[in-house]
Amino acid sequence: MVLTMNRYLLFFVMLILALLLTISTFLYQRPSQELIKSGTECSVEYWMHCYTIRKSAGFPLAYVFDSPGVSIENKLGVEDDFRLLPFVTNIWLFLILLMFTRQVFKKEK
C-alpha cells in the first residue's frame, strides 16, 4: 500500500514539474512559420493584404501565437491565441523526459 502511494505521489510531483517546465517555456519566444494578414497599409493597392510572420512562444511546440489587430504586435500576452493541444503535448513530453531521467539515475545507484 505504501509503495503504490509513493509511486502515485512521485508521478504527481513529476506531473507538476512537467507543467511548470511547460509554462516556463513561454519565455522562449520566436517567430513562427505562419503568415497572417495584418492589414492593407503596406501596398498602394487597397485590395492587397499585408502578411507578417506571427510571434510564438513555447518549446518544443509553440502553444501561444500573436494575434495582430487584437493585441500589441510582437508582444505576447493573455489575449493572444492559445492552443491547448501543443500545450498538453509539451506537458507529456516533459513528463516522459523526467521519467526517463529518473530511470537512468535510479539504475546508476
Backbone as XML, in Angstrom:
<?xml version="1.0"?>
<chain id="A" units="angstrom">
  <residue number="1" name="MET">
    <atom name="N" x="0.826" y="-1.199" z="0.000"/>
    <atom name="CA" x="0.000" y="0.000" z="0.000"/>
    <atom name="C" x="0.866" y="1.257" z="0.000"/>
  </residue>
  <residue number="2" name="VAL">
    <atom name="N" x="1.896" y="1.258" z="0.859"/>
    <atom name="CA" x="2.763" y="2.427" z="0.944"/>
    <atom name="C" x="3.566" y="2.592" z="-0.342"/>
  </residue>
  <residue number="3" name="LEU">
    <atom name="N" x="3.981" y="1.478" z="-0.939"/>
    <atom name="CA" x="4.761" y="1.530" z="-2.164"/>
    <atom name="C" x="3.956" y="2.140" z="-3.311"/>
  </residue>
  <residue number="4" name="THR">
    <atom name="N" x="2.696" y="1.738" z="-3.455"/>
    <atom name="CA" x="1.863" y="2.314" z="-4.515"/>
    <atom name="C" x="1.548" y="3.771" z="-4.237"/>
  </residue>
  <residue number="5" name="MET">
    <atom name="N" x="1.406" y="4.126" z="-2.964"/>
    <atom name="CA" x="1.153" y="5.525" z="-2.599"/>
    <atom name="C" x="2.355" y="6.386" z="-2.974"/>
  </residue>
  <residue number="6" name="ASN">
    <atom name="N" x="3.562" y="5.868" z="-2.731"/>
    <atom name="CA" x="4.768" y="6.603" z="-3.103"/>
    <atom name="C" x="4.878" y="6.762" z="-4.615"/>
  </residue>
  <residue number="7" name="ARG">
    <atom name="N" x="4.479" y="5.750" z="-5.360"/>
    <atom name="CA" x="4.517" y="5.854" z="-6.825"/>
    <atom name="C" x="3.551" y="6.918" z="-7.324"/>
  </residue>
  <residue number="8" name="TYR">
    <atom name="N" x="2.349" y="6.940" z="-6.766"/>
    <atom name="CA" x="1.380" y="7.963" z="-7.162"/>
    <atom name="C" x="1.865" y="9.358" z="-6.793"/>
  </residue>
  <residue number="9" name="LEU">
    <atom name="N" x="2.462" y="9.485" z="-5.632"/>
    <atom name="CA" x="2.994" y="10.780" z="-5.205"/>
    <atom name="C" x="4.135" y="11.217" z="-6.117"/>
  </residue>
  <residue number="10" name="LEU">
    <atom name="N" x="5.013" y="10.305" z="-6.460"/>
    <atom name="CA" x="6.116" y="10.614" z="-7.363"/>
    <atom name="C" x="5.598" y="11.017" z="-8.740"/>
  </residue>
  <residue number="11" name="PHE">
    <atom name="N" x="4.603" y="10.293" z="-9.242"/>
    <atom name="CA" x="4.014" y="10.646" z="-10.534"/>
    <atom name="C" x="3.375" y="12.030" z="-10.476"/>
  </residue>
  <residue number="12" name="PHE">
    <atom name="N" x="2.674" y="12.337" z="-9.392"/>
    <atom name="CA" x="2.035" y="13.642" z="-9.231"/>
    <atom name="C" x="3.080" y="14.763" z="-9.193"/>
  </residue>
  <residue number="13" name="VAL">
    <atom name="N" x="4.180" y="14.547" z="-8.470"/>
    <atom name="CA" x="5.250" y="15.545" z="-8.395"/>
    <atom name="C" x="5.879" y="15.750" z="-9.777"/>
  </residue>
  <residue number="14" name="MET">
    <atom name="N" x="6.101" y="14.662" z="-10.502"/>
    <atom name="CA" x="6.664" y="14.783" z="-11.850"/>
    <atom name="C" x="5.700" y="15.492" z="-12.789"/>
  </residue>
  <residue number="15" name="LEU">
    <atom name="N" x="4.412" y="15.239" z="-12.640"/>
    <atom name="CA" x="3.416" y="15.918" z="-13.467"/>
    <atom name="C" x="3.406" y="17.417" z="-13.186"/>
  </residue>
  <residue number="16" name="ILE">
    <atom name="N" x="3.503" y="17.797" z="-11.927"/>
    <atom name="CA" x="3.563" y="19.213" z="-11.552"/>
    <atom name="C" x="4.835" y="19.851" z="-12.119"/>
  </residue>
  <residue number="17" name="LEU">
    <atom name="N" x="5.961" y="19.148" z="-12.028"/>
    <atom name="CA" x="7.213" y="19.663" z="-12.596"/>
    <atom name="C" x="7.108" y="19.822" z="-14.109"/>
  </residue>
  <residue number="18" name="ALA">
    <atom name="N" x="6.493" y="18.864" z="-14.794"/>
    <atom name="CA" x="6.313" y="18.959" z="-16.237"/>
    <atom name="C" x="5.425" y="20.146" z="-16.599"/>
  </residue>
  <residue number="19" name="LEU">
    <atom name="N" x="4.382" y="20.384" z="-15.812"/>
    <atom name="CA" x="3.516" y="21.536" z="-16.033"/>
    <atom name="C" x="4.287" y="22.838" z="-15.844"/>
  </residue>
  <residue number="20" name="LEU">
    <atom name="N" x="5.085" y="22.923" z="-14.786"/>
    <atom name="CA" x="5.881" y="24.131" z="-14.542"/>
    <atom name="C" x="6.923" y="24.347" z="-15.635"/>
  </residue>
  <residue number="21" name="LEU">
    <atom name="N" x="7.550" y="23.280" z="-16.108"/>
    <atom name="CA" x="8.506" y="23.403" z="-17.209"/>
    <atom name="C" x="7.821" y="23.910" z="-18.477"/>
  </residue>
  <residue number="22" name="THR">
    <atom name="N" x="6.632" y="23.386" z="-18.750"/>
    <atom name="CA" x="5.897" y="23.816" z="-19.937"/>
    <atom name="C" x="5.511" y="25.287" z="-19.838"/>
  </residue>
  <residue number="23" name="ILE">
    <atom name="N" x="5.033" y="25.708" z="-18.686"/>
    <atom name="CA" x="4.659" y="27.113" z="-18.508"/>
    <atom name="C" x="5.888" y="28.008" z="-18.621"/>
  </residue>
  <residue number="24" name="SER">
    <atom name="N" x="7.019" y="27.562" z="-18.089"/>
    <atom name="CA" x="8.228" y="28.390" z="-18.139"/>
    <atom name="C" x="8.767" y="28.535" z="-19.562"/>
  </residue>
  <residue number="25" name="THR">
    <atom name="N" x="8.418" y="27.613" z="-20.470"/>
    <atom name="CA" x="8.888" y="27.752" z="-21.844"/>
    <atom name="C" x="8.176" y="28.874" z="-22.594"/>
  </residue>
  <residue number="26" name="PHE">
    <atom name="N" x="7.195" y="29.507" z="-21.962"/>
    <atom name="CA" x="6.574" y="30.701" z="-22.548"/>
    <atom name="C" x="7.630" y="31.786" z="-22.772"/>
  </residue>
  <residue number="27" name="LEU">
    <atom name="N" x="8.667" y="31.771" z="-21.963"/>
    <atom name="CA" x="9.741" y="32.764" z="-22.103"/>
    <atom name="C" x="10.546" y="32.565" z="-23.379"/>
  </residue>
  <residue number="28" name="TYR">
    <atom name="N" x="10.483" y="31.370" z="-23.978"/>
    <atom name="CA" x="11.173" y="31.100" z="-25.233"/>
    <atom name="C" x="10.254" y="31.537" z="-26.372"/>
  </residue>
  <residue number="29" name="GLN">
    <atom name="N" x="10.455" y="32.767" z="-26.850"/>
    <atom name="CA" x="9.602" y="33.329" z="-27.888"/>
    <atom name="C" x="10.394" y="33.468" z="-29.175"/>
  </residue>
  <residue number="30" name="ARG">
    <atom name="N" x="9.749" y="33.087" z="-30.273"/>
    <atom name="CA" x="10.413" y="33.087" z="-31.569"/>
    <atom name="C" x="9.379" y="33.342" z="-32.661"/>
  </residue>
  <residue number="31" name="PRO">
    <atom name="N" x="9.839" y="33.705" z="-33.864"/>
    <atom name="CA" x="8.889" y="33.818" z="-34.981"/>
    <atom name="C" x="8.383" y="32.436" z="-35.384"/>
  </residue>
  <residue number="32" name="SER">
    <atom name="N" x="7.119" y="32.343" z="-35.693"/>
    <atom name="CA" x="6.556" y="31.053" z="-36.103"/>
    <atom name="C" x="6.681" y="30.900" z="-37.619"/>
  </residue>
  <residue number="33" name="GLN">
    <atom name="N" x="6.197" y="29.796" z="-38.137"/>
    <atom name="CA" x="6.220" y="29.543" z="-39.580"/>
    <atom name="C" x="4.942" y="30.039" z="-40.255"/>
  </residue>
  <residue number="34" name="GLU">
    <atom name="N" x="4.043" y="30.632" z="-39.481"/>
    <atom name="CA" x="2.754" y="31.057" z="-40.029"/>
    <atom name="C" x="2.792" y="32.489" z="-40.521"/>
  </residue>
  <residue number="35" name="LEU">
    <atom name="N" x="2.170" y="32.718" z="-41.670"/>
    <atom name="CA" x="1.934" y="34.073" z="-42.160"/>
    <atom name="C" x="0.488" y="34.422" z="-41.864"/>
  </residue>
  <residue number="36" name="ILE">
    <atom name="N" x="0.259" y="35.674" z="-41.470"/>
    <atom name="CA" x="-1.094" y="36.099" z="-41.127"/>
    <atom name="C" x="-1.337" y="37.487" z="-41.706"/>
  </residue>
  <residue number="37" name="LYS">
    <atom name="N" x="-2.580" y="37.724" z="-42.110"/>
    <atom name="CA" x="-2.932" y="39.050" z="-42.630"/>
    <atom name="C" x="-2.818" y="40.073" z="-41.514"/>
  </residue>
  <residue number="38" name="SER">
    <atom name="N" x="-2.187" y="41.215" z="-41.845"/>
    <atom name="CA" x="-2.029" y="42.228" z="-40.801"/>
    <atom name="C" x="-2.437" y="43.612" z="-41.265"/>
  </residue>
  <residue number="39" name="GLY">
    <atom name="N" x="-3.258" y="43.702" z="-42.292"/>
    <atom name="CA" x="-3.735" y="44.998" z="-42.735"/>
    <atom name="C" x="-3.502" y="45.204" z="-44.214"/>
  </residue>
  <residue number="40" name="THR">
    <atom name="N" x="-3.691" y="46.477" z="-44.660"/>
    <atom name="CA" x="-3.513" y="46.814" z="-46.074"/>
    <atom name="C" x="-2.607" y="48.024" z="-46.260"/>
  </residue>
  <residue number="41" name="GLU">
    <atom name="N" x="-1.916" y="48.451" z="-45.225"/>
    <atom name="CA" x="-1.120" y="49.671" z="-45.307"/>
    <atom name="C" x="0.212" y="49.505" z="-46.022"/>
  </residue>
  <residue number="42" name="CYS">
    <atom name="N" x="0.619" y="48.305" z="-46.355"/>
    <atom name="CA" x="1.931" y="48.101" z="-46.954"/>
    <atom name="C" x="1.907" y="48.195" z="-48.473"/>
  </residue>
  <residue number="43" name="SER">
    <atom name="N" x="0.738" y="48.297" z="-49.064"/>
    <atom name="CA" x="0.630" y="48.287" z="-50.520"/>
    <atom name="C" x="-0.101" y="49.527" z="-51.007"/>
  </residue>
  <residue number="44" name="VAL">
    <atom name="N" x="0.184" y="49.894" z="-52.258"/>
    <atom name="CA" x="-0.515" y="51.011" z="-52.890"/>
    <atom name="C" x="-1.936" y="50.594" z="-53.251"/>
  </residue>
  <residue number="45" name="GLU">
    <atom name="N" x="-2.099" y="49.348" z="-53.617"/>
    <atom name="CA" x="-3.419" y="48.836" z="-53.993"/>
    <atom name="C" x="-4.242" y="48.565" z="-52.734"/>
  </residue>
  <residue number="46" name="TYR">
    <atom name="N" x="-5.475" y="49.064" z="-52.688"/>
    <atom name="CA" x="-6.305" y="48.915" z="-51.497"/>
    <atom name="C" x="-6.760" y="47.484" z="-51.264"/>
  </residue>
  <residue number="47" name="TRP">
    <atom name="N" x="-6.783" y="46.667" z="-52.305"/>
    <atom name="CA" x="-7.292" y="45.307" z="-52.195"/>
    <atom name="C" x="-6.218" y="44.285" z="-51.830"/>
  </residue>
  <residue number="48" name="MET">
    <atom name="N" x="-4.972" y="44.714" z="-51.806"/>
    <atom name="CA" x="-3.890" y="43.785" z="-51.470"/>
    <atom name="C" x="-3.680" y="43.765" z="-49.952"/>
  </residue>
  <residue number="49" name="HIS">
    <atom name="N" x="-3.480" y="42.586" z="-49.419"/>
    <atom name="CA" x="-3.276" y="42.437" z="-47.981"/>
    <atom name="C" x="-1.798" y="42.355" z="-47.651"/>
  </residue>
  <residue number="50" name="CYS">
    <atom name="N" x="-1.462" y="42.796" z="-46.453"/>
    <atom name="CA" x="-0.097" y="42.660" z="-45.948"/>
    <atom name="C" x="-0.035" y="41.382" z="-45.112"/>
  </residue>
  <residue number="51" name="TYR">
    <atom name="N" x="1.064" y="40.692" z="-45.210"/>
    <atom name="CA" x="1.256" y="39.472" z="-44.431"/>
    <atom name="C" x="2.497" y="39.630" z="-43.561"/>
  </residue>
  <residue number="52" name="THR">
    <atom name="N" x="2.379" y="39.191" z="-42.332"/>
    <atom name="CA" x="3.524" y="39.209" z="-41.418"/>
    <atom name="C" x="3.676" y="37.829" z="-40.774"/>
  </residue>
  <residue number="53" name="ILE">
    <atom name="N" x="4.851" y="37.585" z="-40.263"/>
    <atom name="CA" x="5.108" y="36.335" z="-39.543"/>
    <atom name="C" x="4.672" y="36.527" z="-38.103"/>
  </residue>
  <residue number="54" name="ARG">
    <atom name="N" x="3.933" y="35.566" z="-37.576"/>
    <atom name="CA" x="3.456" y="35.641" z="-36.195"/>
    <atom name="C" x="4.568" y="35.277" z="-35.222"/>
  </residue>
  <residue number="55" name="LYS">
    <atom name="N" x="4.547" y="35.911" z="-34.068"/>
    <atom name="CA" x="5.449" y="35.539" z="-32.988"/>
    <atom name="C" x="4.786" y="34.427" z="-32.187"/>
  </residue>
  <residue number="56" name="SER">
    <atom name="N" x="5.584" y="33.490" z="-31.703"/>
    <atom name="CA" x="5.031" y="32.376" z="-30.941"/>
    <atom name="C" x="5.879" y="32.122" z="-29.700"/>
  </residue>
  <residue number="57" name="ALA">
    <atom name="N" x="5.305" y="31.390" z="-28.765"/>
    <atom name="CA" x="6.012" y="31.050" z="-27.523"/>
    <atom name="C" x="5.733" y="29.606" z="-27.158"/>
  </residue>
  <residue number="58" name="GLY">
    <atom name="N" x="6.739" y="28.981" z="-26.551"/>
    <atom name="CA" x="6.627" y="27.597" z="-26.117"/>
    <atom name="C" x="7.725" y="26.756" z="-26.734"/>
  </residue>
  <residue number="59" name="PHE">
    <atom name="N" x="8.119" y="25.717" z="-26.009"/>
    <atom name="CA" x="9.145" y="24.811" z="-26.511"/>
    <atom name="C" x="8.870" y="23.414" z="-25.996"/>
  </residue>
  <residue number="60" name="PRO">
    <atom name="N" x="8.991" y="22.375" z="-26.749"/>
    <atom name="CA" x="9.396" y="22.286" z="-28.152"/>
    <atom name="C" x="8.300" y="22.672" z="-29.126"/>
  </residue>
  <residue number="61" name="LEU">
    <atom name="N" x="7.042" y="22.591" z="-28.735"/>
    <atom name="CA" x="5.947" y="23.023" z="-29.605"/>
    <atom name="C" x="5.419" y="24.366" z="-29.115"/>
  </residue>
  <residue number="62" name="ALA">
    <atom name="N" x="5.229" y="25.291" z="-30.034"/>
    <atom name="CA" x="4.690" y="26.602" z="-29.666"/>
    <atom name="C" x="3.205" y="26.455" z="-29.329"/>
  </residue>
  <residue number="63" name="TYR">
    <atom name="N" x="2.784" y="27.070" z="-28.224"/>
    <atom name="CA" x="1.383" y="26.970" z="-27.821"/>
    <atom name="C" x="0.699" y="28.320" z="-27.658"/>
  </residue>
  <residue number="64" name="VAL">
    <atom name="N" x="1.432" y="29.439" z="-27.797"/>
    <atom name="CA" x="0.837" y="30.773" z="-27.784"/>
    <atom name="C" x="1.318" y="31.488" z="-29.044"/>
  </residue>
  <residue number="65" name="PHE">
    <atom name="N" x="0.361" y="32.093" z="-29.784"/>
    <atom name="CA" x="0.675" y="32.798" z="-31.015"/>
    <atom name="C" x="0.123" y="34.215" z="-30.945"/>
  </residue>
  <residue number="66" name="ASP">
    <atom name="N" x="0.879" y="35.140" z="-31.516"/>
    <atom name="CA" x="0.473" y="36.539" z="-31.536"/>
    <atom name="C" x="-0.761" y="36.718" z="-32.407"/>
  </residue>
  <residue number="67" name="SER">
    <atom name="N" x="-1.674" y="37.573" z="-31.965"/>
    <atom name="CA" x="-2.877" y="37.890" z="-32.732"/>
    <atom name="C" x="-2.829" y="39.355" z="-33.140"/>
  </residue>
  <residue number="68" name="PRO">
    <atom name="N" x="-2.319" y="39.658" z="-34.329"/>
    <atom name="CA" x="-2.256" y="41.054" z="-34.758"/>
    <atom name="C" x="-3.658" y="41.646" z="-34.862"/>
  </residue>
  <residue number="69" name="GLY">
    <atom name="N" x="-3.789" y="42.879" z="-34.487"/>
    <atom name="CA" x="-5.089" y="43.538" z="-34.506"/>
    <atom name="C" x="-5.844" y="43.394" z="-33.203"/>
  </residue>
  <residue number="70" name="VAL">
    <atom name="N" x="-5.549" y="42.390" z="-32.422"/>
    <atom name="CA" x="-6.208" y="42.178" z="-31.131"/>
    <atom name="C" x="-5.320" y="42.699" z="-30.011"/>
  </residue>
  <residue number="71" name="SER">
    <atom name="N" x="-4.031" y="42.447" z="-30.149"/>
    <atom name="CA" x="-3.103" y="42.829" z="-29.092"/>
    <atom name="C" x="-1.966" y="43.654" z="-29.681"/>
  </residue>
  <residue number="72" name="ILE">
    <atom name="N" x="-1.055" y="44.057" z="-28.840"/>
    <atom name="CA" x="0.130" y="44.764" z="-29.307"/>
    <atom name="C" x="0.946" y="43.789" z="-30.146"/>
  </residue>
  <residue number="73" name="GLU">
    <atom name="N" x="1.318" y="44.224" z="-31.339"/>
    <atom name="CA" x="2.035" y="43.331" z="-32.242"/>
    <atom name="C" x="3.421" y="42.995" z="-31.709"/>
  </residue>
  <residue number="74" name="ASN">
    <atom name="N" x="3.830" y="41.743" z="-31.859"/>
    <atom name="CA" x="5.115" y="41.204" z="-31.404"/>
    <atom name="C" x="5.278" y="41.239" z="-29.887"/>
  </residue>
  <residue number="75" name="LYS">
    <atom name="N" x="4.165" y="41.255" z="-29.169"/>
    <atom name="CA" x="4.197" y="41.171" z="-27.703"/>
    <atom name="C" x="3.121" y="40.176" z="-27.295"/>
  </residue>
  <residue number="76" name="LEU">
    <atom name="N" x="3.549" y="39.078" z="-26.687"/>
    <atom name="CA" x="2.600" y="38.028" z="-26.330"/>
    <atom name="C" x="2.008" y="38.254" z="-24.945"/>
  </residue>
  <residue number="77" name="GLY">
    <atom name="N" x="0.733" y="37.950" z="-24.821"/>
    <atom name="CA" x="0.046" y="38.107" z="-23.547"/>
    <atom name="C" x="-1.173" y="37.203" z="-23.483"/>
  </residue>
  <residue number="78" name="VAL">
    <atom name="N" x="-2.039" y="37.447" z="-22.512"/>
    <atom name="CA" x="-3.203" y="36.582" z="-22.283"/>
    <atom name="C" x="-4.247" y="36.699" z="-23.380"/>
  </residue>
  <residue number="79" name="GLU">
    <atom name="N" x="-4.257" y="37.791" z="-24.120"/>
    <atom name="CA" x="-5.265" y="37.981" z="-25.160"/>
    <atom name="C" x="-4.888" y="37.318" z="-26.487"/>
  </residue>
  <residue number="80" name="ASP">
    <atom name="N" x="-3.730" y="36.735" z="-26.571"/>
    <atom name="CA" x="-3.273" y="36.110" z="-27.805"/>
    <atom name="C" x="-3.816" y="34.692" z="-27.951"/>
  </residue>
  <residue number="81" name="ASP">
    <atom name="N" x="-3.530" y="34.090" z="-29.093"/>
    <atom name="CA" x="-4.075" y="32.784" z="-29.471"/>
    <atom name="C" x="-3.368" y="31.654" z="-28.710"/>
  </residue>
  <residue number="82" name="PHE">
    <atom name="N" x="-4.107" y="31.001" z="-27.790"/>
    <atom name="CA" x="-3.580" y="29.883" z="-27.006"/>
    <atom name="C" x="-4.097" y="28.593" z="-27.623"/>
  </residue>
  <residue number="83" name="ARG">
    <atom name="N" x="-3.182" y="27.630" z="-27.824"/>
    <atom name="CA" x="-3.569" y="26.340" z="-28.400"/>
    <atom name="C" x="-3.339" y="25.237" z="-27.368"/>
  </residue>
  <residue number="84" name="LEU">
    <atom name="N" x="-4.410" y="24.543" z="-27.048"/>
    <atom name="CA" x="-4.379" y="23.561" z="-25.973"/>
    <atom name="C" x="-3.603" y="22.296" z="-26.342"/>
  </residue>
  <residue number="85" name="LEU">
    <atom name="N" x="-3.775" y="21.791" z="-27.556"/>
    <atom name="CA" x="-3.130" y="20.530" z="-27.934"/>
    <atom name="C" x="-1.597" y="20.596" z="-27.849"/>
  </residue>
  <residue number="86" name="PRO">
    <atom name="N" x="-0.935" y="21.633" z="-28.392"/>
    <atom name="CA" x="0.525" y="21.697" z="-28.210"/>
    <atom name="C" x="0.932" y="21.871" z="-26.745"/>
  </residue>
  <residue number="87" name="PHE">
    <atom name="N" x="0.114" y="22.584" z="-25.961"/>
    <atom name="CA" x="0.410" y="22.776" z="-24.543"/>
    <atom name="C" x="0.402" y="21.432" z="-23.812"/>
  </residue>
  <residue number="88" name="VAL">
    <atom name="N" x="-0.639" y="20.634" z="-24.034"/>
    <atom name="CA" x="-0.742" y="19.317" z="-23.384"/>
    <atom name="C" x="0.353" y="18.381" z="-23.895"/>
  </residue>
  <residue number="89" name="THR">
    <atom name="N" x="0.658" y="18.465" z="-25.181"/>
    <atom name="CA" x="1.734" y="17.639" z="-25.741"/>
    <atom name="C" x="3.069" y="17.977" z="-25.092"/>
  </residue>
  <residue number="90" name="ASN">
    <atom name="N" x="3.341" y="19.261" z="-24.882"/>
    <atom name="CA" x="4.573" y="19.665" z="-24.200"/>
    <atom name="C" x="4.631" y="19.109" z="-22.776"/>
  </residue>
  <residue number="91" name="ILE">
    <atom name="N" x="3.505" y="19.142" z="-22.078"/>
    <atom name="CA" x="3.471" y="18.586" z="-20.718"/>
    <atom name="C" x="3.846" y="17.112" z="-20.756"/>
  </residue>
  <residue number="92" name="TRP">
    <atom name="N" x="3.260" y="16.359" z="-21.681"/>
    <atom name="CA" x="3.552" y="14.914" z="-21.771"/>
    <atom name="C" x="5.003" y="14.665" z="-22.178"/>
  </residue>
  <residue number="93" name="LEU">
    <atom name="N" x="5.530" y="15.489" z="-23.089"/>
    <atom name="CA" x="6.937" y="15.317" z="-23.480"/>
    <atom name="C" x="7.878" y="15.550" z="-22.297"/>
  </residue>
  <residue number="94" name="PHE">
    <atom name="N" x="7.613" y="16.602" z="-21.526"/>
    <atom name="CA" x="8.448" y="16.860" z="-20.347"/>
    <atom name="C" x="8.263" y="15.776" z="-19.285"/>
  </residue>
  <residue number="95" name="LEU">
    <atom name="N" x="7.054" y="15.257" z="-19.152"/>
    <atom name="CA" x="6.810" y="14.185" z="-18.193"/>
    <atom name="C" x="7.595" y="12.925" z="-18.587"/>
  </residue>
  <residue number="96" name="ILE">
    <atom name="N" x="7.579" y="12.584" z="-19.861"/>
    <atom name="CA" x="8.352" y="11.434" z="-20.338"/>
    <atom name="C" x="9.842" y="11.659" z="-20.107"/>
  </residue>
  <residue number="97" name="LEU">
    <atom name="N" x="10.315" y="12.862" z="-20.375"/>
    <atom name="CA" x="11.723" y="13.182" z="-20.150"/>
    <atom name="C" x="12.098" y="13.056" z="-18.672"/>
  </residue>
  <residue number="98" name="LEU">
    <atom name="N" x="11.242" y="13.532" z="-17.782"/>
    <atom name="CA" x="11.505" y="13.425" z="-16.341"/>
    <atom name="C" x="11.501" y="11.964" z="-15.884"/>
  </residue>
  <residue number="99" name="MET">
    <atom name="N" x="10.557" y="11.177" z="-16.391"/>
    <atom name="CA" x="10.505" y="9.762" z="-16.008"/>
    <atom name="C" x="11.728" y="9.006" z="-16.539"/>
  </residue>
  <residue number="100" name="PHE">
    <atom name="N" x="12.140" y="9.305" z="-17.756"/>
    <atom name="CA" x="13.330" y="8.680" z="-18.322"/>
    <atom name="C" x="14.572" y="9.052" z="-17.513"/>
  </residue>
  <residue number="101" name="THR">
    <atom name="N" x="14.689" y="10.324" z="-17.140"/>
    <atom name="CA" x="15.827" y="10.776" z="-16.332"/>
    <atom name="C" x="15.843" y="10.079" z="-14.985"/>
  </residue>
  <residue number="102" name="ARG">
    <atom name="N" x="14.673" y="9.905" z="-14.384"/>
    <atom name="CA" x="14.598" y="9.213" z="-13.098"/>
    <atom name="C" x="15.055" y="7.756" z="-13.233"/>
  </residue>
  <residue number="103" name="GLN">
    <atom name="N" x="14.634" y="7.106" z="-14.302"/>
    <atom name="CA" x="15.035" y="5.719" z="-14.523"/>
    <atom name="C" x="16.547" y="5.590" z="-14.734"/>
  </residue>
  <residue number="104" name="VAL">
    <atom name="N" x="17.140" y="6.530" z="-15.434"/>
    <atom name="CA" x="18.597" y="6.498" z="-15.674"/>
    <atom name="C" x="19.342" y="6.649" z="-14.357"/>
  </residue>
  <residue number="105" name="PHE">
    <atom name="N" x="18.935" y="7.612" z="-13.538"/>
    <atom name="CA" x="19.630" y="7.811" z="-12.260"/>
    <atom name="C" x="19.319" y="6.713" z="-11.253"/>
  </residue>
  <residue number="106" name="LYS">
    <atom name="N" x="18.166" y="6.103" z="-11.363"/>
    <atom name="CA" x="17.798" y="5.014" z="-10.466"/>
    <atom name="C" x="18.666" y="3.773" z="-10.748"/>
  </residue>
  <residue number="107" name="LYS">
    <atom name="N" x="18.993" y="3.518" z="-12.003"/>
    <atom name="CA" x="19.810" y="2.365" z="-12.375"/>
    <atom name="C" x="21.279" y="2.546" z="-11.986"/>
  </residue>
  <residue number="108" name="GLU">
    <atom name="N" x="21.723" y="3.788" z="-11.893"/>
    <atom name="CA" x="23.113" y="4.038" z="-11.551"/>
    <atom name="C" x="23.416" y="3.718" z="-10.094"/>
  </residue>
  <residue number="109" name="LYS">
    <atom name="N" x="22.434" y="3.775" z="-9.244"/>
    <atom name="CA" x="22.672" y="3.547" z="-7.809"/>
    <atom name="C" x="22.855" y="2.104" z="-7.480"/>
  </residue>
</chain>
